[in-house]
Amino acid sequence: MSADPGLPGERTRLSWRRTLLTLTAVLLLQLRPAFTGRVLDAVLAGVAVAVWLVVLAAAWRRATGAGPHRLGRVAMPLTALGATALALLGVAHVLGRVH
């Protein structure tokens, strides 16, 4: 019995969707305190939005097969770094280190 050739692509698309959904939740957590008037909160929210947009673009290109990334070998490590940064920001929210 041979493996279904469409399954790896489908699993990849689903994993990108889960990652993007999680990062969206972290982004929403970060946007809430951005309107308190503290400059640091506004800067963190701006960075979170920028990272989220980069991950969104990478996920979209992966999901649609829209061709090679313009940044080539740099795009995926930057996406991973950004996702890690947002994950750490989410942990900081949970631990109460960021308001």
Secondary structure, DSSP 8 states (H G I E B T S, - for coil): ----TTHHHHHHHHHHHHHHHHHHHHHHHHHGGGGGS-HHHHHHHHHHHHHHHHHHHHHHHHHHT----TTGGGHHHHHHHHHHHHHHHHHHHHHTS--
